[in-house]
Amino acid sequence: MNQVQGAKTSVGQQRPCRSHLDLFDMDQSGPTEWRTAQRICGACPFLAACRAELAELQAETGFKPLATIWAGDAYTSSGTILPPARFDRYALAVAARQDVRDSSNAATAA
Ligand code: SF4
């Protein structure tokens, strides 16, 4: 969970992403979920504020969202914005990295 997604608004309303965090996690879900998350952002009443908060955070601290959907944009594990047309390819790369990790863990445990 990130800071913006974890925050309540000034009027105390819950941000829509708080109820669907699994959809926004680009390490744990896939292209279908990421597209759903982007639709949720697109309909979010806090989208403009969310973008402004992120821009302010980035300007002040150099912060990069990692492996998440934030304010309608998809960020890779290195903080690059990923266009939806590249979601499927990115998902394959994430799965391949996970396979390598799983194989390494299995070899270590043996
Ligand atoms: S725009 Fe997206 S990330 Fe931002 S508060 Fe709304 S649902 Fe959450």
Residues whose N, C-alpha, C, O or C-beta is under 5 A from the ligand:
A	BS01	SF4	R15 P16 C17 I40 C41 C44 F46 L47 C50 I69 W70 A71 G72
